Amino acid sequence: MTRLAVLSDIHGNADALTAVLADMLAFSPDLMINLGDVLSGPLDPMGTAALLEGVPNLTVMGNHDRWLLDPARRNKGWEAWTYPKLDRMTLGWVAGLPTGLVIEDVMACHGTPRSDTTYWLETVGTDGEVHRADPAAIAAEIEGRPQRLYLCGHTHRARVVRLDDGRMVINPGSVGLPAFDDDTPRPHRVCAGSPHASYMILDRQGDDWAVTHRLVPYDTARMIGLAQAAGAKDWAQALETGWVDKPAVG
């Protein structure tokens, strides 16, 4: 395994995924790893599922995938748009996803190895923005683990962190939703700053990895239209610009 394609947080954006899969062909990766949050959102979940069925990949379960299976969660938030559109076969696929993967010296998870809802490489500031987490806090999440490369998603923010011992933690950004806001642990936003579909190509070089961050343009019109039709103005803004409005803080 010398070349990996790593993607995350598609969130039902079938058109962004189509663009990423086409871009990926030029690199001929040995393996595609998908870090979860695959379907949830007011876009095209079944189209997304169909695309993934046709591509060999390893997928881990994200928090939004898990919530689709939870009767207490699937009828609210982003899952309320998504769950009614899914057939039994697709829900069965989601239910079978692992919460994490280890392949050779690579570990893949959605949030952190211990939690699918924790920001690993970011911390939420009092200014309503996210900032790079302290390296010591990043390293603490994998204390005692032997893998050299760790892959995570969840924050939709592309970032590469090399720790003092040479281990790397990599977030490829989001394929399908370049910006969002949240109120946990306090109101904040996460913005890529561009509407491109984001993923990464990783090439093994001895004990290290070379990282190529790919930002892929695609026609966002259909996805924006679906978001608008669902009344999801923040999604439409994120898909068009890569930004959402800053929440009130203080």
Buried (B, 14 or more C-beta within 10 A) or exposed (E): EEBBBBBBBBBBBBBBBBBBBEBBEEBEBEBBBBBBBBBBBBBBBBBBBEBBEEEEBBBBBBBBBBBBBEEEBBEEEBBBBBBEBBEEEBBEBBEEBEBBBBBEEBBBBBBBBEBBBBBBBBBBEEEBBBEEBEBEEBBEBBEEEEBBBBBBBBBBBBBBBBBEEEBBBBBBBBBBBBBBBBEEEEBBBBBBEBBBBBBBBBBBEEEEBEBEBBBBEBEBEBBBEBBBEBEBEBBBBBBBBBBBEBBEEE
